[in-house]
Amino acid sequence: MALIDPILLKTRLGALAGRFDVDALDECDSTSSELMRRADHGAPAGTVIVADRQHAGRGRRGRSWLSSPEASLTFSLLWRFPGKAAALSGLSLAVGLGLAKALEKLGAVGVRLKWPNDVLLQSGHDFAKLAGILIELSGDRRGMQAIIGVGLNLAAPEADLPQPAAGLKQAGVLADRHEVLAVILGSLARVLDAFGAEGFVGLKSEWQGYHAWQDQSVQVLGDGAEPLLGNCLGVDDDGSLLLATARGVERIFSGDVSLRRA
């Protein structure tokens, strides 16, 4: 698997090349940590850090995400939005939609989305994790800054993981990493532009078209709490999960829960 060459990547980005400033590193602690340090020193929106190896990559709920150039694509993207944090509700879902659309454009079959920030590969009635998203927000007088971290499996991980995982090869994608990253960045730019203009509400119906458990029985698991069972109605205009339970329709806001098939 060829290592990322920013010059070659720029040719793949075409007309969108001017919107991104890509720096490829052999190794770092975490692409998001490195990008956050650069953002603190004034890095512009559209800055991308992609690393062939990261030894302290962060996943959701404190999990780690390790990477190697042969098996994964890990990068972080800096994006800025006007306004306050409340306007960014549903951002992780929008990013997931951008990823799903990009992977389908590359030829992937069976791509699905799991609330709030996972991309899955469906095979029959089973699902395996294909990519994860971690977004870190900060604000100042100019508005909100988002560090969007993405970890994508190119090949199925060999490590013992808490949930099934898959790679792009299993989804039918044989493109090299330059093509994969270029298509993803282009798709993210379009989705983030739409999100910045009208929020998540304009993307909701399209997101639900990819939703793995739309209108299915699920359980929501939280640390130390009893499982919440219900029928998954999808998401609200702000990206919150809608669950039809014995007590009525409940809205789940926190991303610190796990969604599973009942």
N, C-alpha and C positions, 0 to 999 in steps of 0.2 A: 504494500500500500504506500503510494507516494506521499511524502510529507508535504504540508501546505506551503506553497510558494505564493506570497501576496501578489506578485506581478502576474503570475498565471491566473490567480483568482480574479484579478481585476479584469482580465480579458473575458472571463466567463460571466462577470457581472454586467458587462456591456454598458448600457446607458445609466445603470444604477451605480456604477463604480464610484462616482463622485459623492455619493451619499454615505460611503463607508470608508473608514480608515482602519485597515486591518494590520495587526501585528501578530506574527506567528512566533511562538516561543518553543524551544525544545522541551522545556520543563519549567514548572512553577508550582507554588503551593496550591493555588486555586485561581482559575481564570477570573472569577468574580472578585476575589481579594485583590488581585493585581489591577483589575480594572477600577475598583473602588479607589485604590491609591492614586491612580492616574486621574480619575475624575476629581479627586480632592485638589489636584494641581491644575485643573482647568481643561481636561481632555474634552473635545467636542462631542456632541451627540453623533451617533453613528460609529463611534470607536468600537472596534472589535478586538478582543484578545482570544486567540485560539492556541491551545497548547497540545503538543504531542503527548506529553505526560504531565499529570498533576498528582502530587502526593498528599494533598490535604483538601481535595475537592469536597464540596458540601452538597448534600442532598436535603430533601425535606425532612423535618422532625429530627434534625441532628445526625442523619445518616451520612456516610461518606460516599463519594463517587470517584473511584480511581479510574485512570484512563491509560490507554496505550494506543499508538498510531494504527496498529493493525486491527484493533477490535473496536475502537470508539472514535467519536468526534466530539470534543468538548470545547465549548467557546462561551464567551459572555459578550453581550451587546449593551452599550450605553444608549439610553433614549431619554429624552426630556419632554415633559408635558407642562403646559400652563395650569394654573389652578392649584387646588389642594388635594390631599390624599384621597378624600371621599370620591373624587371624580375618577379615580383609577380602580374602583371596584370592578372586578371581573377581568383585570388585566391578564392574569395567568391563564384564564380560559381563552382569551383572545390570542395569546401567544401559542397555546396548544392548537388552536384552529389554524394559525399560520403554518405551524409545523405539519399538521395533517395534510393541508392542501399542497404543501411543497413535496411531501413524500409521495402523494398520489401522482403529482406531476412527473416525478422521477420513475413512476411505474409501480409503486408499492400497491399491493392488494391486501385488503382486510384491515386498514388503519382505522382505529377507533379512539375516542377520547374518554378519559376517566376524570371526573371532577375530583380535585380542582386543577391538577397540573401534571397529569401523566398522559403519555401517548402509548396506546396498546396495539398489539397485533392480534387479530382474531383468527382462530383456526377452529372451525366447527363451533362448539359451544364454549371453547376455552379461550382465555386471553393471556397474553404474556406482555410484559413491559418492554417497550421499544425505546422510549425516551422519557426523561424527566426534566422538569422545569423548576427553577428556584428564582424568585424575584425578590430583590431587596430594594426598598424605597427609602429615600431621604428627601428632605425639602429645604429650600432656602427662599429668599425674597423673590427669586425668579420663577419659582414653581417647584415641580417635583422631578426628581431624578430617579430613574429605574435602572438597576443593574439586572439584566435578564440573563441568567445562566442556563445553558442547555447542555445536557449530556445525552448523546444519541449512540445506541449500540449499532455498530456496523456488522459485528458478528455476535452470536449468542455468547454471553459470558460463561466461562467455565467454572467460576466460583460458586460456592454454595450460598444461595441467596434466599431471603425470606419469602419471595414470590417468584413465579416463573418469569423468565426474561427471554427476549428474542432479539435477533439482529436483522438489519436491512436485507441481508442475503436471503433470509427466510421469507421476506416479504416480496422477493423477486427483483430487488434493486441491485444492479451490478456496476453502477456509476462510480467513478473515483471520488475521492474526498473533495477535490476542487469543485466538481460539478454539484455534489451534494450540498456543500456549504453555500455556493453561489445561488442555487435555487432556493434554499432555505432563507437566506438573507433577503432575496427579492420578495419572497412571499411575506416575510415578517414586515418589511417596509410597507407593503400595501395594507396589511392588516392593522399595523400600528397607526398608519395615517388615518384609516377609517375609525379606529378606536379613539384617536385624539380628536376627531371631528364630532363624533356623536356618542362616544362611550360604548359600552358593551351591548346596549339594546339593539343596535343595528346589526350585530353579529350573532345574536342569540339563536335565531332559527337555524342558521347555518351550523352553529356549534352543536345544536341538538340533533342535527342530521348525522353527526359522527358519534353521538353519545352511546357508549357501550351498553348502558343499562336503562335506556329510555323506556318508561312504562313497564319496568320489571320490578320484582320484589327484591329488596336489598336490606342490608343492615348497616347502620352507621355505628362505628366503634370509637369511643373516646377513652382516654386514659382514666381508669378508675370508675367509669360510668357503665351502667347497664346498656347493652346493645339497644339501639332504637330501630325498630322494624317498621317497614312500610313499603309502599309502592312509589317508585321514583318517577316524579312527574317532570323531571328536567330541571331547568334553572329559571330564576326570575330575571327581570331586566337588569339587576345589579350583579348577577352572577351567583347569587346565593342558591343553594340546593333546595328544591321543593320536594317534600316527602309527605305522602298521604298516609297518615298513621291512624290508629284507633282513636286518638284524641283530636283528629282533624289534620289539616295541612300544616306542616311545620317547615320553617325556613332554617336551614343550616348555614351559618356564616363562617364558622372557624375552619381554617384549613388544617388544624391540628387534630383531625379525625381521620379514620380510615373507612372507606366505602367498600363494601363487599357484597357479593350476591348472597341473598338470604339462603 
